[in-house]
């Protein structure tokens, strides 16, 4: 976290949103549309951190708001749906 974001978290959020062409109002509407939780896991309590703006790295279009875990998870799977499906299949096959 930068010194600026520690002093003014709203400015940090606005800077992030500007990068994706969103306003604070857009962010709050997305939160409302997602029932105030992560678009993937639905977690609503994310330890006081704000949800990350998830976007397509090819087109730049915003997909939704994600908790840190889900956002990082997508990155680790290289945003590849086939790999994510194989990972889900693997987990299902090895359920205990």
JOHU-V347586 format. One record per residue. RES is the residue in one small letter. NEAR is the number of other C-alpha atoms within 10 Angstrom. D_CENTER is the distance of its C-alpha to the mean C-alpha in whole Angstrom. Layout:
RES_NEAR_D_CENTER, RES_NEAR_D_CENTER
This chain:
x_7_17, x_9_20, x_8_23, x_11_22, x_13_18, x_11_20, x_10_23, x_11_21, x_15_17, x_13_17, x_13_19, x_16_16, x_16_13, x_14_16, x_15_16, x_15_12, x_17_12, x_12_16, x_10_15, x_14_13, x_12_16, x_15_14, x_15_16, x_13_15, x_9_17, x_12_14, x_18_11, x_12_14, x_13_15, x_18_11, x_19_11, x_11_14, x_12_14, x_17_11, x_13_14, x_17_12, x_20_10, x_23_7, x_22_7, x_14_8, x_11_10, x_13_11, x_14_11, x_15_12, x_13_13, x_14_11, x_7_14, x_6_14, x_9_11, x_14_9, x_22_5, x_19_4, x_20_5, x_19_4, x_15_8, x_11_11, x_9_13, x_6_16, x_7_16, x_12_14, x_12_13, x_14_10, x_12_9, x_19_6, x_23_4, x_25_2, x_25_5, x_15_6, x_14_8, x_19_7, x_20_5, x_14_8, x_13_10, x_15_9, x_11_11, x_11_13, x_13_14, x_11_14, x_15_12, x_11_16, x_11_16, x_10_20, x_12_19, x_16_16, x_11_19, x_11_22, x_13_19, x_12_19, x_11_23, x_11_24, x_11_22, x_10_24, x_9_28, x_8_27, x_6_27, x_5_29
